Amino acid sequence: MRFILGLLIGVCIGFAASVLLTSGKDEPSGSQAAEGRANGTSAGKSAFSGLREQFDEAMGEAKKAQREAEEKMTERYRKIVGRPDK
């Protein structure tokens, strides 16, 4: 149980660090930064949209992996039990 808890905490810390470190790379420069400060929300919106895109991509890959795993397990089960496909 301690191992799983430690693993979960490590993943959370790693995710938080990666978000904090990569969000600085997408900041606008020069006149775009001045416009962003004038608007007050431009930098925040661009950072949030970048995170949202990463999240959507990760979720898409996770769902694809889930479907593939379910198909493989179903195929193994049918081979073991001997039931034909429905």
SULDA-V961874 format. One record per residue. N is the residue number from 1. RES is the residue in one small letter. SS is DSSP state (alpha for helix, beta for strand, coil for the rest). PSI is psi as a letter, one per 40 degrees, with the letter a starting at -180 (none if undefined). BURIAL is 1 if it has 24 or more other C-alpha atoms within 12 Angstrom, else 0. Layout:
<<N | RES | SS | PSI | BURIAL> <N | RES | SS | PSI | BURIAL>>
This chain:
<<1 | m | coil | d | 0> <2 | r | alpha | d | 0> <3 | f | alpha | d | 0> <4 | i | alpha | d | 0> <5 | l | alpha | d | 0> <6 | g | alpha | d | 0> <7 | l | alpha | d | 0> <8 | l | alpha | d | 0> <9 | i | alpha | d | 0> <10 | g | alpha | d | 0> <11 | v | alpha | d | 0> <12 | c | alpha | d | 0> <13 | i | alpha | d | 0> <14 | g | alpha | d | 0> <15 | f | alpha | d | 0> <16 | a | alpha | d | 0> <17 | a | alpha | d | 0> <18 | s | alpha | d | 0> <19 | v | alpha | d | 0> <20 | l | alpha | d | 0> <21 | l | alpha | d | 0> <22 | t | alpha | d | 0> <23 | s | alpha | d | 0> <24 | g | alpha | d | 0> <25 | k | alpha | d | 0> <26 | d | alpha | e | 0> <27 | e | coil | h | 0> <28 | p | coil | i | 0> <29 | s | coil | i | 0> <30 | g | coil | b | 0> <31 | s | alpha | d | 0> <32 | q | alpha | d | 0> <33 | a | alpha | d | 0> <34 | a | alpha | d | 0> <35 | e | alpha | d | 0> <36 | g | alpha | d | 0> <37 | r | alpha | d | 0> <38 | a | alpha | d | 0> <39 | n | alpha | d | 0> <40 | g | coil | e | 0> <41 | t | coil | e | 0> <42 | s | alpha | d | 0> <43 | a | alpha | d | 1> <44 | g | alpha | d | 0> <45 | k | alpha | d | 0> <46 | s | alpha | d | 0> <47 | a | alpha | d | 1> <48 | f | alpha | d | 0> <49 | s | alpha | d | 0> <50 | g | alpha | d | 0> <51 | l | alpha | d | 0> <52 | r | alpha | d | 0> <53 | e | alpha | d | 0> <54 | q | alpha | d | 0> <55 | f | alpha | d | 0> <56 | d | alpha | d | 0> <57 | e | alpha | d | 0> <58 | a | alpha | d | 0> <59 | m | alpha | d | 0> <60 | g | alpha | d | 0> <61 | e | alpha | d | 0> <62 | a | alpha | d | 0> <63 | k | alpha | d | 0> <64 | k | alpha | d | 0> <65 | a | alpha | d | 0> <66 | q | alpha | d | 0> <67 | r | alpha | d | 0> <68 | e | alpha | d | 0> <69 | a | alpha | d | 0> <70 | e | alpha | d | 0> <71 | e | alpha | d | 0> <72 | k | alpha | d | 0> <73 | m | alpha | d | 0> <74 | t | alpha | d | 0> <75 | e | alpha | d | 0> <76 | r | alpha | d | 0> <77 | y | alpha | d | 0> <78 | r | alpha | d | 0> <79 | k | alpha | d | 0> <80 | i | alpha | d | 0> <81 | v | alpha | d | 0> <82 | g | coil | f | 0> <83 | r | coil | h | 0> <84 | p | coil | i | 0> <85 | d | coil | i | 0> <86 | k | coil | none | 0>>
